[in-house]
Amino acid sequence: MGLRRGMAVAAAALAVTPGLAANEDADFLNFLAGDYIIVGRAPNGDLAYSGRATIEVTNGGVLLRAYRGDTKIKATGGLDVASPEEGRVLRFHTGKPDATDMTCLVSTDLDNYARLTCVWWQPGTEPKQPGLEAMFPTAEWPEPGK
């Protein structure tokens, strides 16, 4: 069986087996859990910032606790489809008074830890440029020989 056919069969199995898809979502969300450092730029090309974040798995999604400079952010999120027939993304939303929406692509670094690259904005605004943010994992390196 060729690679493409094997992938098609696996995708079809997930489509007709909701339990498997739900388990894969849970596994993927668990993969994201952990501590990160942040490098970013505010919307409209404003100030650059750095910070730190933690992603925790919750019932049905994830919780992001981040510090952008002196600003503390708490956002809830979950997996979503970017657009029909495209990859999945992680979307976050903060509550009021400073509501923020953030959409992140998830990839892996060279050590197979999650790396997130995100765009963010405040709903109801139309910035010339969205805010940009990258989250890098801070997991400890394995000891040599293990």
Helices and strands as residue ranges (DSSP letters): H 3-16, H 18-32, E 34-41, G 43-45, E 48-58, E 61-68, E 71-81, E 88-94, E 101-108, E 114-121, E 131-137
